[in-house]
Amino acid sequence: MPQLNPTPWFFIMLTTWLTFSFILQPKILLFTPTNSPSNKTSSTTKTSPWNWPWT
């Protein structure tokens, strides 16, 4: 069964991971987030229960 032969696929997987780890990942991590988190406190809103007319 040729699909169980890992010889060609292991090299492709290894090359892909090495490319991602050493070339693409540092370039992606250099980007700064455009919407940085703020220290705004979340406000809680008062909710009222829904009154169903048939109960």
All heavy atoms as a GROMACS GRO file, in nm:
protein
  459
    1MET      N    1   0.086  -0.119   0.000
    1MET     CA    2   0.000   0.000   0.000
    1MET      C    3   0.089   0.123   0.000
    1MET      O    4   0.158   0.150   0.098
    1MET     CB    5  -0.090  -0.002   0.122
    1MET     CG    6  -0.186  -0.121   0.124
    1MET     SD    7  -0.284  -0.135   0.273
    1MET     CE    8  -0.382   0.010   0.262
    2PRO      N    9   0.090   0.197  -0.105
    2PRO     CA   10   0.184   0.308  -0.116
    2PRO      C   11   0.152   0.425  -0.022
    2PRO      O   12   0.239   0.503   0.010
    2PRO     CB   13   0.172   0.350  -0.262
    2PRO     CG   14   0.041   0.298  -0.307
    2PRO     CD   15   0.012   0.177  -0.226
    3GLN      N   16   0.026   0.440   0.022
    3GLN     CA   17  -0.006   0.554   0.108
    3GLN      C   18   0.056   0.539   0.247
    3GLN      O   19   0.061   0.633   0.323
    3GLN     CB   20  -0.157   0.576   0.117
    3GLN     CG   21  -0.232   0.465   0.186
    3GLN     CD   22  -0.286   0.361   0.090
    3GLN    OE1   23  -0.228   0.342  -0.017
    3GLN    NE2   24  -0.391   0.294   0.126
    4LEU      N   25   0.101   0.417   0.282
    4LEU     CA   26   0.165   0.396   0.411
    4LEU      C   27   0.316   0.418   0.406
    4LEU      O   28   0.382   0.408   0.507
    4LEU     CB   29   0.134   0.256   0.462
    4LEU     CG   30  -0.014   0.229   0.490
    4LEU    CD1   31  -0.032   0.085   0.537
    4LEU    CD2   32  -0.066   0.324   0.594
    5ASN      N   33   0.367   0.445   0.290
    5ASN     CA   34   0.509   0.470   0.277
    5ASN      C   35   0.538   0.615   0.317
    5ASN      O   36   0.500   0.709   0.248
    5ASN     CB   37   0.552   0.445   0.132
    5ASN     CG   38   0.701   0.461   0.114
    5ASN    OD1   39   0.774   0.480   0.211
    5ASN    ND2   40   0.746   0.455  -0.009
    6PRO      N   41   0.606   0.640   0.430
    6PRO     CA   42   0.626   0.777   0.477
    6PRO      C   43   0.742   0.851   0.411
    6PRO      O   44   0.765   0.968   0.441
    6PRO     CB   45   0.653   0.758   0.626
    6PRO     CG   46   0.719   0.626   0.633
    6PRO     CD   47   0.655   0.541   0.526
    7THR      N   48   0.813   0.786   0.323
    7THR     CA   49   0.934   0.847   0.269
    7THR      C   50   0.908   0.980   0.197
    7THR      O   51   0.971   1.080   0.232
    7THR     CB   52   1.005   0.748   0.175
    7THR    OG1   53   1.031   0.629   0.248
    7THR    CG2   54   1.134   0.806   0.126
    8PRO      N   55   0.819   0.992   0.101
    8PRO     CA   56   0.805   1.123   0.035
    8PRO      C   57   0.730   1.224   0.122
    8PRO      O   58   0.760   1.344   0.118
    8PRO     CB   59   0.727   1.092  -0.092
    8PRO     CG   60   0.652   0.968  -0.063
    8PRO     CD   61   0.737   0.890   0.034
    9TRP      N   62   0.637   1.178   0.204
    9TRP     CA   63   0.553   1.271   0.279
    9TRP      C   64   0.622   1.326   0.402
    9TRP      O   65   0.596   1.438   0.444
    9TRP     CB   66   0.422   1.203   0.318
    9TRP     CG   67   0.350   1.154   0.197
    9TRP    CD1   68   0.329   1.026   0.162
    9TRP    CD2   69   0.296   1.234   0.092
    9TRP    NE1   70   0.263   1.020   0.043
    9TRP    CE2   71   0.242   1.147  -0.003
    9TRP    CE3   72   0.287   1.371   0.069
    9TRP    CZ2   73   0.180   1.191  -0.119
    9TRP    CZ3   74   0.226   1.415  -0.047
    9TRP    CH2   75   0.173   1.326  -0.138
   10PHE      N   76   0.710   1.248   0.460
   10PHE     CA   77   0.782   1.298   0.577
   10PHE      C   78   0.873   1.414   0.539
   10PHE      O   79   0.882   1.513   0.613
   10PHE     CB   80   0.862   1.184   0.641
   10PHE     CG   81   0.933   1.226   0.764
   10PHE    CD1   82   0.863   1.251   0.881
   10PHE    CD2   83   1.070   1.244   0.764
   10PHE    CE1   84   0.928   1.291   0.996
   10PHE    CE2   85   1.136   1.285   0.878
   10PHE     CZ   86   1.066   1.308   0.994
   11PHE      N   87   0.938   1.406   0.428
   11PHE     CA   88   1.025   1.515   0.384
   11PHE      C   89   0.944   1.641   0.354
   11PHE      O   90   0.985   1.752   0.389
   11PHE     CB   91   1.104   1.472   0.261
   11PHE     CG   92   1.194   1.580   0.210
   11PHE    CD1   93   1.307   1.618   0.280
   11PHE    CD2   94   1.164   1.647   0.092
   11PHE    CE1   95   1.388   1.720   0.233
   11PHE    CE2   96   1.244   1.748   0.045
   11PHE     CZ   97   1.358   1.784   0.116
   12ILE      N   98   0.828   1.626   0.293
   12ILE     CA   99   0.743   1.742   0.264
   12ILE      C  100   0.693   1.806   0.394
   12ILE      O  101   0.694   1.928   0.410
   12ILE     CB  102   0.625   1.699   0.174
   12ILE    CG1  103   0.677   1.661   0.036
   12ILE    CG2  104   0.520   1.809   0.164
   12ILE    CD1  105   0.574   1.596  -0.054
   13MET      N  106   0.651   1.722   0.489
   13MET     CA  107   0.604   1.775   0.617
   13MET      C  108   0.717   1.845   0.693
   13MET      O  109   0.699   1.954   0.749
   13MET     CB  110   0.548   1.662   0.703
   13MET     CG  111   0.489   1.711   0.833
   13MET     SD  112   0.456   1.580   0.950
   13MET     CE  113   0.621   1.536   1.000
   14LEU      N  114   0.832   1.784   0.695
   14LEU     CA  115   0.946   1.843   0.765
   14LEU      C  116   0.987   1.976   0.701
   14LEU      O  117   1.014   2.074   0.772
   14LEU     CB  118   1.062   1.744   0.764
   14LEU     CG  119   1.183   1.780   0.847
   14LEU    CD1  120   1.146   1.779   0.994
   14LEU    CD2  121   1.294   1.683   0.819
   15THR      N  122   0.990   1.982   0.570
   15THR     CA  123   1.024   2.105   0.500
   15THR      C  124   0.922   2.215   0.527
   15THR      O  125   0.957   2.331   0.549
   15THR     CB  126   1.034   2.078   0.349
   15THR    OG1  127   1.125   1.971   0.328
   15THR    CG2  128   1.080   2.201   0.275
   16THR      N  129   0.796   2.178   0.531
   16THR     CA  130   0.691   2.276   0.558
   16THR      C  131   0.703   2.333   0.698
   16THR      O  132   0.694   2.455   0.718
   16THR     CB  133   0.553   2.210   0.538
   16THR    OG1  134   0.546   2.155   0.407
   16THR    CG2  135   0.442   2.310   0.559
   17TRP      N  136   0.723   2.246   0.795
   17TRP     CA  137   0.735   2.295   0.933
   17TRP      C  138   0.861   2.380   0.954
   17TRP      O  139   0.857   2.479   1.026
   17TRP     CB  140   0.735   2.177   1.030
   17TRP     CG  141   0.596   2.140   1.069
   17TRP    CD1  142   0.524   2.034   1.028
   17TRP    CD2  143   0.511   2.215   1.156
   17TRP    NE1  144   0.400   2.037   1.084
   17TRP    CE2  145   0.388   2.146   1.163
   17TRP    CE3  146   0.526   2.332   1.228
   17TRP    CZ2  147   0.282   2.192   1.240
   17TRP    CZ3  148   0.420   2.377   1.305
   17TRP    CH2  149   0.300   2.308   1.310
   18LEU      N  150   0.968   2.342   0.893
   18LEU     CA  151   1.089   2.422   0.906
   18LEU      C  152   1.074   2.558   0.839
   18LEU      O  153   1.120   2.660   0.892
   18LEU     CB  154   1.209   2.347   0.849
   18LEU     CG  155   1.256   2.228   0.931
   18LEU    CD1  156   1.367   2.154   0.857
   18LEU    CD2  157   1.302   2.271   1.068
   19THR      N  158   1.009   2.560   0.725
   19THR     CA  159   0.984   2.688   0.658
   19THR      C  160   0.897   2.777   0.743
   19THR      O  161   0.924   2.896   0.760
   19THR     CB  162   0.916   2.663   0.522
   19THR    OG1  163   1.000   2.579   0.444
   19THR    CG2  164   0.889   2.793   0.449
   20PHE      N  165   0.792   2.721   0.798
   20PHE     CA  166   0.704   2.800   0.884
   20PHE      C  167   0.777   2.848   1.009
   20PHE      O  168   0.765   2.963   1.049
   20PHE     CB  169   0.581   2.719   0.922
   20PHE     CG  170   0.489   2.793   1.014
   20PHE    CD1  171   0.409   2.894   0.965
   20PHE    CD2  172   0.483   2.762   1.148
   20PHE    CE1  173   0.325   2.964   1.049
   20PHE    CE2  174   0.399   2.831   1.232
   20PHE     CZ  175   0.320   2.932   1.183
   21SER      N  176   0.852   2.760   1.072
   21SER     CA  177   0.915   2.794   1.201
   21SER      C  178   1.026   2.897   1.187
   21SER      O  179   1.039   2.985   1.273
   21SER     CB  180   0.972   2.668   1.265
   21SER     OG  181   0.869   2.579   1.295
   22PHE      N  182   1.105   2.887   1.084
   22PHE     CA  183   1.222   2.973   1.076
   22PHE      C  184   1.207   3.094   0.985
   22PHE      O  185   1.281   3.191   0.999
   22PHE     CB  186   1.344   2.892   1.030
   22PHE     CG  187   1.388   2.790   1.131
   22PHE    CD1  188   1.387   2.656   1.100
   22PHE    CD2  189   1.427   2.829   1.258
   22PHE    CE1  190   1.426   2.562   1.194
   22PHE    CE2  191   1.466   2.735   1.352
   22PHE     CZ  192   1.465   2.601   1.319
   23ILE      N  193   1.114   3.091   0.894
   23ILE     CA  194   1.101   3.202   0.799
   23ILE      C  195   0.971   3.279   0.821
   23ILE      O  196   0.972   3.400   0.841
   23ILE     CB  197   1.110   3.151   0.654
   23ILE    CG1  198   1.248   3.090   0.630
   23ILE    CG2  199   1.082   3.262   0.556
   23ILE    CD1  200   1.265   3.023   0.496
   24LEU      N  201   0.859   3.210   0.820
   24LEU     CA  202   0.731   3.280   0.824
   24LEU      C  203   0.692   3.326   0.965
   24LEU      O  204   0.639   3.436   0.981
   24LEU     CB  205   0.621   3.190   0.767
   24LEU     CG  206   0.635   3.157   0.620
   24LEU    CD1  207   0.526   3.062   0.577
   24LEU    CD2  208   0.631   3.282   0.537
   25GLN      N  209   0.716   3.245   1.064
   25GLN     CA  210   0.673   3.281   1.199
   25GLN      C  211   0.739   3.409   1.251
   25GLN      O  212   0.670   3.494   1.307
   25GLN     CB  213   0.697   3.165   1.293
   25GLN     CG  214   0.632   3.184   1.429
   25GLN     CD  215   0.655   3.065   1.518
   25GLN    OE1  216   0.746   2.986   1.496
   25GLN    NE2  217   0.574   3.052   1.619
   26PRO      N  218   0.868   3.432   1.238
   26PRO     CA  219   0.925   3.559   1.285
   26PRO      C  220   0.870   3.680   1.209
   26PRO      O  221   0.852   3.787   1.267
   26PRO     CB  222   1.075   3.544   1.259
   26PRO     CG  223   1.099   3.398   1.257
   26PRO     CD  224   0.975   3.338   1.200
   27LYS      N  225   0.840   3.664   1.081
   27LYS     CA  226   0.783   3.776   1.006
   27LYS      C  227   0.642   3.807   1.052
   27LYS      O  228   0.602   3.924   1.060
   27LYS     CB  229   0.783   3.744   0.856
   27LYS     CG  230   0.921   3.742   0.797
   27LYS     CD  231   0.915   3.722   0.649
   27LYS     CE  232   1.056   3.724   0.594
   27LYS     NZ  233   1.061   3.754   0.454
   28ILE      N  234   0.565   3.704   1.084
   28ILE     CA  235   0.429   3.725   1.131
   28ILE      C  236   0.430   3.789   1.270
   28ILE      O  237   0.349   3.876   1.301
   28ILE     CB  238   0.352   3.592   1.130
   28ILE    CG1  239   0.331   3.545   0.987
   28ILE    CG2  240   0.218   3.605   1.203
   28ILE    CD1  241   0.273   3.406   0.975
   29LEU      N  242   0.522   3.749   1.354
   29LEU     CA  243   0.527   3.801   1.491
   29LEU      C  244   0.576   3.946   1.496
   29LEU      O  245   0.561   4.012   1.599
   29LEU     CB  246   0.616   3.712   1.578
   29LEU     CG  247   0.558   3.575   1.611
   29LEU    CD1  248   0.659   3.493   1.689
   29LEU    CD2  249   0.429   3.587   1.688
   30LEU      N  250   0.633   3.998   1.389
   30LEU     CA  251   0.677   4.137   1.388
   30LEU      C  252   0.562   4.235   1.374
   30LEU      O  253   0.576   4.352   1.409
   30LEU     CB  254   0.776   4.159   1.273
   30LEU     CG  255   0.916   4.105   1.296
   30LEU    CD1  256   1.001   4.128   1.173
   30LEU    CD2  257   0.979   4.170   1.417
   31PHE      N  258   0.449   4.189   1.323
   31PHE     CA  259   0.334   4.278   1.308
   31PHE      C  260   0.281   4.319   1.444
   31PHE      O  261   0.271   4.238   1.536
   31PHE     CB  262   0.222   4.209   1.230
   31PHE     CG  263   0.254   4.188   1.087
   31PHE    CD1  264   0.263   4.060   1.036
   31PHE    CD2  265   0.274   4.294   1.002
   31PHE    CE1  266   0.291   4.038   0.904
   31PHE    CE2  267   0.302   4.274   0.869
   31PHE     CZ  268   0.310   4.147   0.819
   32THR      N  269   0.247   4.445   1.458
   32THR     CA  270   0.188   4.492   1.582
   32THR      C  271   0.036   4.486   1.570
   32THR      O  272  -0.020   4.512   1.463
   32THR     CB  273   0.230   4.637   1.612
   32THR    OG1  274   0.190   4.717   1.501
   32THR    CG2  275   0.378   4.647   1.633
   33PRO      N  276  -0.031   4.454   1.676
   33PRO     CA  277  -0.178   4.449   1.667
   33PRO      C  278  -0.234   4.589   1.648
   33PRO      O  279  -0.188   4.686   1.708
   33PRO     CB  280  -0.220   4.388   1.800
   33PRO     CG  281  -0.105   4.407   1.891
   33PRO     CD  282   0.018   4.413   1.805
   34THR      N  283  -0.333   4.602   1.565
   34THR     CA  284  -0.390   4.733   1.537
   34THR      C  285  -0.487   4.778   1.645
   34THR      O  286  -0.511   4.897   1.660
   34THR     CB  287  -0.463   4.732   1.403
   34THR    OG1  288  -0.562   4.629   1.407
   34THR    CG2  289  -0.367   4.704   1.289
   35ASN      N  290  -0.542   4.685   1.717
   35ASN     CA  291  -0.638   4.720   1.821
   35ASN      C  292  -0.589   4.663   1.953
   35ASN      O  293  -0.627   4.555   1.995
   35ASN     CB  294  -0.776   4.663   1.785
   35ASN     CG  295  -0.884   4.719   1.873
   35ASN    OD1  296  -0.860   4.810   1.949
   35ASN    ND2  297  -1.001   4.662   1.864
   36SER      N  298  -0.502   4.738   2.020
   36SER     CA  299  -0.446   4.689   2.145
   36SER      C  300  -0.550   4.693   2.256
   36SER      O  301  -0.638   4.779   2.256
   36SER     CB  302  -0.323   4.771   2.184
   36SER     OG  303  -0.361   4.905   2.196
   37PRO      N  304  -0.542   4.605   2.350
   37PRO     CA  305  -0.641   4.602   2.458
   37PRO      C  306  -0.631   4.725   2.548
   37PRO      O  307  -0.522   4.777   2.573
   37PRO     CB  308  -0.609   4.474   2.534
   37PRO     CG  309  -0.474   4.436   2.493
   37PRO     CD  310  -0.446   4.498   2.360
   38SER      N  311  -0.741   4.770   2.594
   38SER     CA  312  -0.743   4.886   2.682
   38SER      C  313  -0.778   4.843   2.824
   38SER      O  314  -0.824   4.731   2.848
   38SER     CB  315  -0.844   4.989   2.633
   38SER     OG  316  -0.974   4.932   2.638
   39ASN      N  317  -0.759   4.932   2.917
   39ASN     CA  318  -0.788   4.903   3.057
   39ASN      C  319  -0.927   4.948   3.097
   39ASN      O  320  -0.952   4.978   3.213
   39ASN     CB  321  -0.684   4.971   3.147
   39ASN     CG  322  -0.548   4.910   3.129
   39ASN    OD1  323  -0.538   4.793   3.096
   39ASN    ND2  324  -0.445   4.988   3.151
   40LYS      N  325  -1.016   4.955   3.004
   40LYS     CA  326  -1.151   4.999   3.031
   40LYS      C  327  -1.224   4.893   3.114
   40LYS      O  328  -1.220   4.775   3.082
   40LYS     CB  329  -1.225   5.023   2.900
   40LYS     CG  330  -1.364   5.074   2.916
   40LYS     CD  331  -1.429   5.094   2.780
   40LYS     CE  332  -1.572   5.137   2.798
   40LYS     NZ  333  -1.640   5.148   2.669
   41THR      N  334  -1.291   4.938   3.218
   41THR     CA  335  -1.365   4.844   3.300
   41THR      C  336  -1.499   4.816   3.234
   41THR      O  337  -1.562   4.905   3.176
   41THR     CB  338  -1.389   4.901   3.442
   41THR    OG1  339  -1.461   5.022   3.430
   41THR    CG2  340  -1.258   4.926   3.514
   42SER      N  341  -1.540   4.696   3.244
   42SER     CA  342  -1.666   4.659   3.182
   42SER      C  343  -1.782   4.702   3.273
   42SER      O  344  -1.778   4.684   3.394
   42SER     CB  345  -1.672   4.508   3.157
   42SER     OG  346  -1.663   4.440   3.280
   43SER      N  347  -1.882   4.759   3.214
   43SER     CA  348  -1.997   4.802   3.291
   43SER      C  349  -2.105   4.696   3.284
   43SER      O  350  -2.130   4.637   3.180
   43SER     CB  351  -2.050   4.935   3.236
   43SER     OG  352  -2.092   4.917   3.103
   44THR      N  353  -2.169   4.674   3.395
   44THR     CA  354  -2.276   4.576   3.398
   44THR      C  355  -2.408   4.648   3.376
   44THR      O  356  -2.434   4.755   3.431
   44THR     CB  357  -2.280   4.503   3.533
   44THR    OG1  358  -2.296   4.599   3.636
   44THR    CG2  359  -2.152   4.425   3.556
   45THR      N  360  -2.492   4.590   3.297
   45THR     CA  361  -2.622   4.650   3.269
   45THR      C  362  -2.729   4.576   3.348
   45THR      O  363  -2.722   4.455   3.366
   45THR     CB  364  -2.654   4.641   3.119
   45THR    OG1  365  -2.651   4.505   3.080
   45THR    CG2  366  -2.554   4.721   3.037
   46LYS      N  367  -2.825   4.652   3.391
   46LYS     CA  368  -2.935   4.593   3.467
   46LYS      C  369  -3.033   4.531   3.369
   46LYS      O  370  -3.082   4.597   3.279
   46LYS     CB  371  -3.004   4.704   3.548
   46LYS     CG  372  -3.125   4.659   3.623
   46LYS     CD  373  -3.089   4.631   3.766
   46LYS     CE  374  -3.220   4.613   3.844
   46LYS     NZ  375  -3.240   4.479   3.884
   47THR      N  376  -3.058   4.405   3.386
   47THR     CA  377  -3.152   4.336   3.299
   47THR      C  378  -3.276   4.301   3.379
   47THR      O  379  -3.270   4.268   3.497
   47THR     CB  380  -3.091   4.208   3.242
   47THR    OG1  381  -3.055   4.124   3.351
   47THR    CG2  382  -2.970   4.238   3.156
   48SER      N  383  -3.386   4.309   3.313
   48SER     CA  384  -3.511   4.271   3.379
   48SER      C  385  -3.562   4.141   3.316
   48SER      O  386  -3.540   4.116   3.199
   48SER     CB  387  -3.615   4.382   3.361
   48SER     OG  388  -3.639   4.405   3.225
   49PRO      N  389  -3.630   4.060   3.393
   49PRO     CA  390  -3.677   3.934   3.336
   49PRO      C  391  -3.790   3.958   3.237
   49PRO      O  392  -3.863   4.057   3.243
   49PRO     CB  393  -3.728   3.858   3.459
   49PRO     CG  394  -3.752   3.961   3.563
   49PRO     CD  395  -3.660   4.074   3.534
   50TRP      N  396  -3.799   3.869   3.144
   50TRP     CA  397  -3.900   3.879   3.042
   50TRP      C  398  -4.032   3.827   3.097
   50TRP      O  399  -4.039   3.716   3.149
   50TRP     CB  400  -3.856   3.797   2.921
   50TRP     CG  401  -3.946   3.811   2.803
   50TRP    CD1  402  -4.064   3.751   2.783
   50TRP    CD2  403  -3.924   3.896   2.691
   50TRP    NE1  404  -4.118   3.789   2.664
   50TRP    CE2  405  -4.032   3.880   2.605
   50TRP    CE3  406  -3.824   3.984   2.652
   50TRP    CZ2  407  -4.045   3.945   2.485
   50TRP    CZ3  408  -3.836   4.049   2.533
   50TRP    CH2  409  -3.944   4.030   2.450
   51ASN      N  410  -4.135   3.908   3.085
   51ASN     CA  411  -4.268   3.866   3.131
   51ASN      C  412  -4.345   3.807   3.016
   51ASN      O  413  -4.387   3.877   2.925
   51ASN     CB  414  -4.343   3.985   3.191
   51ASN     CG  415  -4.278   4.033   3.317
   51ASN    OD1  416  -4.226   3.954   3.395
   51ASN    ND2  417  -4.278   4.163   3.339
   52TRP      N  418  -4.364   3.677   3.021
   52TRP     CA  419  -4.439   3.611   2.915
   52TRP      C  420  -4.587   3.628   2.940
   52TRP      O  421  -4.635   3.612   3.052
   52TRP     CB  422  -4.403   3.463   2.912
   52TRP     CG  423  -4.260   3.438   2.878
   52TRP    CD1  424  -4.159   3.415   2.963
   52TRP    CD2  425  -4.205   3.438   2.746
   52TRP    NE1  426  -4.041   3.398   2.895
   52TRP    CE2  427  -4.067   3.412   2.762
   52TRP    CE3  428  -4.256   3.455   2.618
   52TRP    CZ2  429  -3.982   3.404   2.653
   52TRP    CZ3  430  -4.171   3.448   2.510
   52TRP    CH2  431  -4.035   3.423   2.528
   53PRO      N  432  -4.664   3.666   2.839
   53PRO     CA  433  -4.806   3.694   2.859
   53PRO      C  434  -4.888   3.570   2.891
   53PRO      O  435  -4.997   3.582   2.948
   53PRO     CB  436  -4.850   3.757   2.728
   53PRO     CG  437  -4.747   3.723   2.629
   53PRO     CD  438  -4.622   3.695   2.703
   54TRP      N  439  -4.842   3.451   2.858
   54TRP     CA  440  -4.924   3.334   2.879
   54TRP      C  441  -4.896   3.262   3.011
   54TRP      O  442  -4.950   3.158   3.037
   54TRP     CB  443  -4.908   3.235   2.763
   54TRP     CG  444  -4.766   3.200   2.735
   54TRP    CD1  445  -4.691   3.108   2.798
   54TRP    CD2  446  -4.684   3.259   2.635
   54TRP    NE1  447  -4.566   3.105   2.747
   54TRP    CE2  448  -4.558   3.197   2.644
   54TRP    CE3  449  -4.703   3.359   2.539
   54TRP    CZ2  450  -4.452   3.232   2.563
   54TRP    CZ3  451  -4.599   3.393   2.458
   54TRP    CH2  452  -4.475   3.328   2.468
   55THR      N  453  -4.807   3.318   3.094
   55THR     CA  454  -4.780   3.252   3.222
   55THR      C  455  -4.853   3.320   3.334
   55THR      O  456  -4.890   3.432   3.331
   55THR     CB  457  -4.630   3.249   3.252
   55THR    OG1  458  -4.582   3.384   3.256
   55THR    CG2  459  -4.556   3.167   3.152
   0.00000   0.00000   0.00000
